[in-house]
Amino acid sequence: MTEVKMVAVDMDGTFLNDKKQYNRARFQTCYQEMKRRGIRFVVASGNQYYQLKSFFPEIAREIAFVAENGAWILDGEEELFCGEFSRQDVHAVLDTLRQGNYPNLRFLLCGRDSAYHFADADAQWLQKMQHYCHRLKAITRLEETGNDKLFKFALNLSDAYVDTLMADIARLHHGAAAATSSGHGSVDLIVPGLHKANGLRILQTRWGISSDNVLAFGDGGNDLEMLAQSHFSFAMQNAPERVRATARFIAPSNNEEGVLQVIEQMLAGTGPFAPQH
């Protein structure tokens, strides 16, 4: 039997229901048993670290975070890795975003200290983004980000133009920025190779855990590498077909507490976790 030693969960559309909540009592029961068995729990999300840890106030110092789609990796409060665009590449991508024809394009620039928006950003959209970015500052010039390490652009635009924008990024910024979509018109531009799977590998190396011993859950395009890499990979029932095709198993939907159902199976040694005879 292949034993699970690490559980990695995406948040939006996966661990959280559509009301951005989870069953805390049920999770705590699972978590305490995982902790007793030495199974590591990892939050792997495109969201900001400061937002992610707010969901786990009692245990944030005990668990690990693959935040910002893999750009920033923390074990508890200890930073293990922080990626960074060169300032030259940031300027070049900004030029593309401003000069391209991408209707309703809105974006944030994300760094270790804070996320940033330019002063002319849409106020209604910014109000929504404050849910995802607990640290968000207005700037008029890039220089106002100071010495912050900038590692992600968080974009939102009309769904019809997502493929065009992603193709433009691949053509104009090959090797400097990679585009990954999480659906609903959301696209992240990341440092190439600094995806969730790379973040898990950093933690696996630290803890001596093989990918055969990883249980991972996701529902979006930014989970594909993580699901392909992990032996026990579960796409959520609510995930699009290409994500479901990448994973080895399907979990019940995020609104059915699918992640917790599967973790309970794992702890009980049933389903795909049953001993093989």
C-alpha positions as semicolon CSV with decimal commas, in nm:
position;residue;x (nm);y (nm);z (nm)
1;M;0,000;0,000;0,000
2;T;0,124;0,348;-0,092
3;E;0,103;0,564;0,218
4;V;-0,003;0,931;0,207
5;K;0,247;1,159;0,381
6;M;0,138;1,497;0,242
7;V;-0,203;1,646;0,163
8;A;-0,208;1,954;-0,064
9;V;-0,527;2,150;-0,125
10;D;-0,620;2,429;-0,362
11;M;-0,863;2,671;-0,198
12;D;-1,121;2,843;-0,424
13;G;-1,349;2,590;-0,593
14;T;-1,173;2,306;-0,410
15;F;-1,136;2,325;-0,032
16;L;-1,374;2,622;0,003
17;N;-1,739;2,607;-0,097
18;D;-1,894;2,873;-0,319
19;K;-1,955;3,089;-0,011
20;K;-1,577;3,087;0,053
21;Q;-1,620;2,878;0,369
22;Y;-1,534;2,529;0,490
23;N;-1,655;2,296;0,765
24;R;-1,405;2,391;1,033
25;A;-1,509;2,131;1,290
26;R;-1,493;1,846;1,038
27;F;-1,156;1,968;0,910
28;Q;-1,012;1,999;1,262
29;T;-1,101;1,636;1,332
30;C;-0,921;1,532;1,011
31;Y;-0,627;1,762;1,076
32;Q;-0,564;1,641;1,429
33;E;-0,556;1,281;1,303
34;M;-0,324;1,376;1,016
35;K;-0,098;1,556;1,263
36;R;-0,095;1,251;1,492
37;R;0,016;1,035;1,198
38;G;0,279;1,285;1,079
39;I;0,093;1,368;0,756
40;R;0,183;1,719;0,637
41;F;-0,093;1,962;0,534
42;V;-0,017;2,214;0,259
43;V;-0,232;2,499;0,125
44;A;-0,150;2,542;-0,246
45;S;-0,328;2,841;-0,397
46;G;-0,294;3,130;-0,637
47;N;-0,400;3,361;-0,357
48;Q;-0,194;3,585;-0,134
49;Y;-0,025;3,428;0,170
50;Y;-0,176;3,684;0,407
51;Q;-0,523;3,587;0,287
52;L;-0,455;3,212;0,298
53;K;-0,329;3,204;0,654
54;S;-0,642;3,391;0,770
55;F;-0,843;3,075;0,696
56;F;-0,634;2,874;0,944
57;P;-0,568;3,103;1,243
58;E;-0,517;2,819;1,494
59;I;-0,269;2,616;1,286
60;A;-0,107;2,862;1,041
61;R;0,227;2,819;1,218
62;E;0,211;2,440;1,182
63;I;0,115;2,401;0,816
64;A;0,285;2,497;0,490
65;F;0,181;2,738;0,216
66;V;0,247;2,725;-0,157
67;A;0,113;3,076;-0,214
68;E;0,078;3,295;-0,524
69;N;0,064;2,985;-0,751
70;G;0,403;2,867;-0,627
71;A;0,599;3,192;-0,620
72;W;0,625;3,204;-0,241
73;I;0,677;2,894;-0,027
74;L;0,654;2,896;0,352
75;D;0,676;2,622;0,613
76;G;0,479;2,777;0,896
77;E;0,622;3,128;0,909
78;E;0,963;3,028;0,769
79;E;1,025;3,135;0,411
80;L;1,178;2,856;0,203
81;F;1,160;3,021;-0,138
82;C;1,052;3,348;-0,298
83;G;1,059;3,393;-0,675
84;E;1,097;3,724;-0,854
85;F;1,058;3,883;-1,197
86;S;1,338;4,111;-1,311
87;R;1,225;4,474;-1,312
88;Q;1,301;4,480;-1,687
89;D;1,052;4,196;-1,742
90;V;0,790;4,369;-1,523
91;H;0,816;4,684;-1,738
92;A;0,796;4,478;-2,058
93;V;0,483;4,289;-1,945
94;L;0,319;4,615;-1,832
95;D;0,378;4,755;-2,182
96;T;0,210;4,451;-2,339
97;L;-0,091;4,474;-2,107
98;R;-0,136;4,845;-2,174
99;Q;-0,086;4,831;-2,549
100;G;-0,279;4,513;-2,629
101;N;-0,647;4,489;-2,722
102;Y;-0,788;4,309;-2,419
103;P;-1,135;4,447;-2,339
104;N;-1,215;4,496;-1,970
105;L;-0,861;4,401;-1,867
106;R;-0,789;4,466;-1,500
107;F;-0,477;4,359;-1,316
108;L;-0,281;4,360;-0,993
109;L;0,092;4,329;-0,950
110;C;0,170;4,092;-0,663
111;G;0,476;4,096;-0,437
112;R;0,600;3,955;-0,110
113;D;0,511;4,264;0,092
114;S;0,185;4,354;-0,081
115;A;-0,022;4,346;-0,397
116;Y;-0,043;4,670;-0,595
117;H;-0,290;4,838;-0,827
118;F;-0,249;5,149;-1,036
119;A;-0,458;5,448;-0,936
120;D;-0,696;5,422;-1,234
121;A;-0,810;5,066;-1,151
122;D;-1,182;4,989;-1,143
123;A;-1,313;5,057;-0,791
124;Q;-1,578;4,785;-0,792
125;W;-1,327;4,522;-0,904
126;L;-1,077;4,637;-0,640
127;Q;-1,338;4,588;-0,370
128;K;-1,377;4,226;-0,484
129;M;-0,999;4,176;-0,500
130;Q;-0,957;4,287;-0,139
131;H;-1,112;3,952;-0,044
132;Y;-0,817;3,778;-0,211
133;C;-0,547;4,031;-0,122
134;H;-0,545;4,133;0,243
135;R;-0,255;4,363;0,159
136;L;-0,334;4,588;-0,138
137;K;-0,183;4,929;-0,211
138;A;-0,241;5,196;-0,475
139;I;0,057;5,319;-0,679
140;T;0,099;5,562;-0,966
141;R;0,444;5,440;-1,077
142;L;0,617;5,102;-1,056
143;E;0,901;5,259;-0,855
144;E;0,659;5,302;-0,564
145;T;0,682;4,926;-0,500
146;G;1,032;4,994;-0,364
147;N;1,245;4,683;-0,312
148;D;0,950;4,444;-0,295
149;K;1,000;4,113;-0,475
150;L;0,739;4,113;-0,754
151;F;0,642;3,763;-0,864
152;K;0,294;3,760;-1,018
153;F;0,047;3,957;-1,230
154;A;-0,315;3,874;-1,143
155;L;-0,531;3,956;-1,445
156;N;-0,904;3,957;-1,511
157;L;-1,058;4,008;-1,852
158;S;-1,340;3,897;-2,081
159;D;-1,334;3,517;-2,124
160;A;-1,337;3,559;-2,503
161;Y;-0,993;3,725;-2,493
162;V;-0,817;3,494;-2,245
163;D;-0,667;3,270;-2,516
164;T;-0,547;3,572;-2,714
165;L;-0,376;3,725;-2,414
166;M;-0,215;3,394;-2,313
167;A;-0,085;3,346;-2,668
168;D;0,055;3,702;-2,672
169;I;0,237;3,643;-2,343
170;A;0,386;3,318;-2,477
171;R;0,496;3,489;-2,801
172;L;0,626;3,818;-2,659
173;H;0,762;3,707;-2,321
174;H;0,873;3,348;-2,376
175;G;1,109;3,250;-2,096
176;A;1,027;3,562;-1,893
177;A;0,661;3,510;-1,799
178;A;0,418;3,218;-1,821
179;A;0,039;3,249;-1,830
180;T;-0,187;3,015;-1,635
181;S;-0,566;3,035;-1,618
182;S;-0,785;2,942;-1,323
183;G;-1,110;3,005;-1,512
184;H;-1,379;3,278;-1,501
185;G;-1,159;3,525;-1,694
186;S;-0,878;3,501;-1,439
187;V;-0,521;3,465;-1,566
188;D;-0,200;3,474;-1,363
189;L;0,135;3,561;-1,515
190;I;0,406;3,380;-1,321
191;V;0,781;3,331;-1,338
192;P;0,822;3,028;-1,569
193;G;0,849;2,702;-1,375
194;L;0,737;2,855;-1,045
195;H;0,402;2,674;-1,037
196;K;0,236;2,478;-0,758
197;A;0,413;2,152;-0,848
198;N;0,751;2,319;-0,802
199;G;0,637;2,450;-0,465
200;L;0,535;2,101;-0,355
201;R;0,872;1,964;-0,469
202;I;1,052;2,216;-0,246
203;L;0,848;2,096;0,053
204;Q;0,885;1,729;-0,044
205;T;1,263;1,767;-0,057
206;R;1,261;1,936;0,283
207;W;1,056;1,656;0,438
208;G;1,186;1,360;0,235
209;I;0,849;1,281;0,076
210;S;0,810;1,117;-0,266
211;S;0,540;1,229;-0,513
212;D;0,400;0,876;-0,471
213;N;0,305;0,978;-0,116
214;V;0,125;1,302;-0,205
215;L;-0,254;1,349;-0,206
216;A;-0,347;1,666;-0,400
217;F;-0,677;1,836;-0,484
218;G;-0,754;2,101;-0,747
219;D;-1,012;2,239;-0,987
220;G;-0,833;2,484;-1,220
221;G;-0,573;2,519;-1,491
222;N;-0,320;2,638;-1,233
223;D;-0,350;2,297;-1,061
224;L;-0,254;2,087;-1,364
225;E;0,117;2,047;-1,287
226;M;0,045;1,965;-0,921
227;L;-0,216;1,704;-1,017
228;A;0,008;1,548;-1,282
229;Q;0,294;1,520;-1,034
230;S;0,104;1,375;-0,736
231;H;0,021;1,003;-0,718
232;F;-0,313;1,053;-0,542
233;S;-0,445;1,340;-0,755
234;F;-0,811;1,439;-0,726
235;A;-0,992;1,683;-0,950
236;M;-1,312;1,819;-0,804
237;Q;-1,644;1,715;-0,958
238;N;-1,694;2,084;-1,043
239;A;-1,362;2,108;-1,233
240;P;-1,351;2,153;-1,614
241;E;-1,283;1,848;-1,829
242;R;-0,912;1,913;-1,892
243;V;-0,847;1,922;-1,517
244;R;-1,050;1,606;-1,460
245;A;-0,856;1,436;-1,741
246;T;-0,522;1,521;-1,574
247;A;-0,616;1,385;-1,230
248;R;-0,626;1,015;-1,146
249;F;-0,943;1,040;-0,940
250;I;-1,253;1,259;-0,903
251;A;-1,363;1,402;-0,566
252;P;-1,718;1,517;-0,488
253;S;-1,773;1,888;-0,553
254;N;-1,644;2,171;-0,338
255;N;-2,000;2,236;-0,219
256;E;-2,024;1,877;-0,092
257;E;-1,707;1,905;0,120
258;G;-1,544;1,674;-0,133
259;V;-1,190;1,731;-0,005
260;L;-1,288;1,636;0,350
261;Q;-1,476;1,329;0,225
262;V;-1,163;1,205;0,048
263;I;-0,932;1,287;0,342
264;E;-1,164;1,083;0,565
265;Q;-1,137;0,795;0,315
266;M;-0,760;0,825;0,324
267;L;-0,753;0,819;0,703
268;A;-0,986;0,516;0,706
269;G;-0,785;0,333;0,438
270;T;-1,083;0,291;0,206
271;G;-1,148;0,362;-0,164
272;P;-0,825;0,414;-0,362
273;F;-0,636;0,415;-0,029
274;A;-0,732;0,056;0,056
275;P;-0,445;-0,195;0,089
276;Q;-0,372;-0,369;-0,243
277;H;-0,377;-0,750;-0,226
